Amino acid sequence: MSRFRYSGLRFDRVSGVAEFDFALEHSGQRWCFTEAVEFPLPKGGAAEVDLAAFYRVLELLYIAVGTFYYKVRAARHVSVDAVALAPAAADWTRRLYRDGLAEFAHRNAMEHVLDLPVHSRDRLPAAGLHDLGDSCRAPLVGFSGGKDSIVALEVLKSAGFAPATFTTARRIKPQLGQLVDRAQVELLQVRPRPDPQLKQLLKQQVLLPGHAPLTAMTSLVGTAVAALHGLGPAVMANERSADEPNLLWRGREVNHQWAKSSAAEEALDRALGEHAGIASGCFSLVRGMGELEISRWFAATDGYDDLFSSCNVVVRSKDPDRTQRWCQDCAKCRWVFLALASVMTRSRLVGIFGRDLLEDQAQTAGYRELLGLVGHKPLECVGEVVEARVAFRQLAEGPQWRDAAVVRELAGQVPAVAAADTARAWRVDRVRSVPAAYQAALDGWSSSAAVSQGGS
């Protein structure tokens, strides 16, 4: 039998450490893993806190963390033995595996993952809902040090909120620490401790490659920390653009950013409501915005140019002393440069990156992918193909960038963009997931004279 099991869950009130046990049986082999997650404790310790909601959120985080360990061998069955799940939580679990691991399935030609059987015990839905979106408690913002999370943080601060921030990292990189200091917010650090066997499996090249739904884990880490500290909702910065799939495979959509999508957010919201009794426990403040509009809002800030980074190659770097903020040669760097070029002066943008990517002909092939001229959209956290074309056409038709090497070479190949698509790229939609007080914060920022389109 090829089976992956959730075999045990514990939380120590004194140390703040949660332990997640998993067992994997495959082709006569058996592995047992334990992931530890150290939570920052509130003043007075966890003994002073009502942990009922925290424990329920922790159970959902346990489910999300399991997807990473499942990738060791992609078993044919998943059994959630250690916890019982409310109906919406069980549905979210199935989607987390089947949709959240679709890219993993595609990369490893494992079609069975798309309809993976996930078995769990039933639990009655929680009685009553505690709506965090209507509470006066301070929100907790997921803070990566990228442009999107900076926008979310600045919107809330400008509206009079007093947000704290959180991050999931074994070590805080100096750059992130400096960003937090500049933003003048508290940072709550959650320290994951992966099972040591994973490092050995990586060395042996045994661990199967492919993306896991990391945003689901991050969202639940934030929700758990908020519950533990008596804070308001966990506020993320996942954009509307994340809804676009990268490709179709075996008749199914493969979306690198599925865990950031509105479908994933809605499924998690229902799970938190039924399983933990929490409404508006976690939502994306910028859900109604595309990447270009978020870039325009970021361009209206002026205090983070020398510190922020949205390059995932740098984020994933294991070098503790790395100071470079951009690798300058990945799909994410190319996308962020293009998006910001449409809303920023050339001198400011080149100062941020330390290099003009649109003047580098070696980047042309990568931009062809982003613009939908070849292959499929890169399996990275990038904007929609139409958004890329909107930004590119703007550069090609303006005086500042039209003579850049990449713009000159591709200008005749990028199709014209419909007026409706251009309007949508810069539009801010109202979405039900954003509570009224937080929507008011968005409205206030949007109508501010500080945000004005242009600069390209």
Helices and strands as residue ranges (DSSP letters): E 3-11, E 17-26, E 29-38, G 46-48, H 52-70, E 77-85, H 87-98, H 102-107, G 111-115, E 118-122, E 130-131, G 132-134, E 140-142, H 147-158, E 164-168, H 174-183, E 187-193, H 196-203, H 214-229, E 234-236, G 240-243, E 247-249, E 252-254, G 258-260, H 262-271, I 272-276, E 278-279, E 282-284, H 291-299, H 312-316, H 331-341, H 346-353, G 357-359, G 361-363, H 364-370, H 385-397, H 405-410, H 419-425, H 436-446
